[in-house]
Amino acid sequence: MRTADWQDYELIDTSSGERLERWGDIILIRPDPQIIWDSEKKDHRWHNAHARYHRSNKGGGHWEPYKNMPDVWPISRKGLTFRLKPMGFKHTGLFPEQAVNWDLATEMIEGAKRPVKVLNLFGYTGAATLACLKAGASVTHVDASKGMVQWAKENAAVSGLAERPVRWLVDDCVKFVQREQRRGNRYDGIIMDPPSYGRGPGGEVWKLEEQLDGLLRLCLSVMSREPLFLVLNSYTTGLSPAVMEYLLKVLMAPKLGGTVSADEIGLLVTYSGMVLPCGNTAIWQGEA
Ligand SMILES: C[S@@+](CC[C@H](N)C(=O)[O-])C[C@H]1O[C@@H](n2cnc3c(N)ncnc32)[C@H](O)[C@@H]1O
């Protein structure tokens, strides 16, 4: 399993359906349904957190504050700064396990030793975009939510990357790639982290199981002559690393050759020394 190294973020412990996490100096408790073990909560921070997210059985949930905490606060990693805030669906604005993919994209861009154009689909608050910009790529960032794109821009600004070559687009990912195909715009690298279900800004419905194959085919048609990579991450149950590897091999290899690998990604739990799985990533890499 691929795991990321962090200083400002820490998965301290896991027990009884919850994670105990440190985000900078802020301690949060968030639900995680895969934590089916009721291990003893020995770390004092279980009783000393700033806030806890409670799931509602009617859907959604809410944050229960225990202490005063800032509305927004920054954490940093490898020269990038991310602004965090507690939001609906237990989100904070960052998926720390994705750091392995930011590092991978950085390596592939820096290793190319040529100008690299990256397309980041379902870009959320922009962490992958920032990593690619810092590595020297020009990036097209697409997300359906105006608020998320604004947040990503703010993260770029606080990371000192506002002047780098980036296009910020509020758009439906499928429609956008269709238009790029028609316009003849091409990319050397594509990154995507599609949700199981989502909506474009015009109400376009995104259902991963029905549309991922089609979107990947569209992505193939907008890859440059010497493509470098396609990174597909997913949190969708049933989309195992083996399934994702199969999908990329069957779609990409016949047209572009290259190699495909896939694995779980995860976070090291300080208390146990073990790794909590947090999603799956498949990577296609070109031969160049
Ligand atoms: C859970 S996030 C992905 C995680 C993120 N890429 C990361 O690494 O931290 C899903 C994002 O997809 C966006 N989204 C959902 N449906 C979309 C669509 N049809 N077109 C564009 N973006 C969409 C949402 O606005 C949201 O920001």
The ligand as a Tripos MOL2 file, in Angstrom:
@<TRIPOS>MOLECULE
LIG
   27    29     1     0     0
SMALL
NO_CHARGES

@<TRIPOS>ATOM
      1 C1        -14.6110   14.3950   -3.4810 C.3       1 LIG1
      2 S1        -13.9870   15.5470   -4.6110 S.3       1 LIG1
      3 C2        -12.5530   14.8100   -5.2900 C.3       1 LIG1
      4 C3        -11.3320   14.8380   -4.3660 C.3       1 LIG1
      5 C4        -10.1490   15.7170   -4.8230 C.3       1 LIG1
      6 N1         -9.8340   15.5400   -6.2200 N.3       1 LIG1
      7 C5         -8.8790   15.5450   -3.9930 C.2       1 LIG1
      8 O1         -7.9220   14.8970   -4.3990 O.co2     1 LIG1
      9 O2         -8.8190   16.0510   -2.8690 O.co2     1 LIG1
     10 C6        -15.1890   15.5250   -5.8830 C.3       1 LIG1
     11 C7        -15.2830   16.8320   -6.6450 C.3       1 LIG1
     12 O3        -15.9360   16.5470   -7.8810 O.3       1 LIG1
     13 C8        -16.7460   17.6560   -8.2290 C.3       1 LIG1
     14 N2        -17.7480   17.1670   -9.1950 N.ar      1 LIG1
     15 C9        -18.7630   16.3100   -8.9970 C.ar      1 LIG1
     16 N3        -19.4540   16.0760  -10.1560 N.ar      1 LIG1
     17 C10       -18.8180   16.8100  -11.1170 C.ar      1 LIG1
     18 C11       -19.0170   16.9910  -12.5180 C.ar      1 LIG1
     19 N4        -20.0030   16.3810  -13.1690 N.pl3     1 LIG1
     20 N5        -18.1540   17.7760  -13.1950 N.ar      1 LIG1
     21 C12       -17.1480   18.4200  -12.5400 C.ar      1 LIG1
     22 N6        -16.9080   18.2690  -11.2210 N.ar      1 LIG1
     23 C13       -17.7280   17.4920  -10.5090 C.ar      1 LIG1
     24 C14       -17.2890   18.1740   -6.9110 C.3       1 LIG1
     25 O4        -17.6480   19.5460   -7.0170 O.3       1 LIG1
     26 C15       -16.1090   17.9280   -5.9690 C.3       1 LIG1
     27 O5        -15.3130   19.0850   -5.8120 O.3       1 LIG1
@<TRIPOS>BOND
     1     1     2 1
     2     2     3 1
     3     2    10 1
     4     3     4 1
     5     4     5 1
     6     5     6 1
     7     5     7 1
     8     7     8 2
     9     7     9 1
    10    10    11 1
    11    11    12 1
    12    11    26 1
    13    12    13 1
    14    13    14 1
    15    13    24 1
    16    14    15 ar
    17    14    23 ar
    18    15    16 ar
    19    16    17 ar
    20    17    18 ar
    21    17    23 ar
    22    18    19 1
    23    18    20 ar
    24    20    21 ar
    25    21    22 ar
    26    22    23 ar
    27    24    25 1
    28    24    26 1
    29    26    27 1
@<TRIPOS>SUBSTRUCTURE
     1 LIG1         1 GROUP 0 **** ****
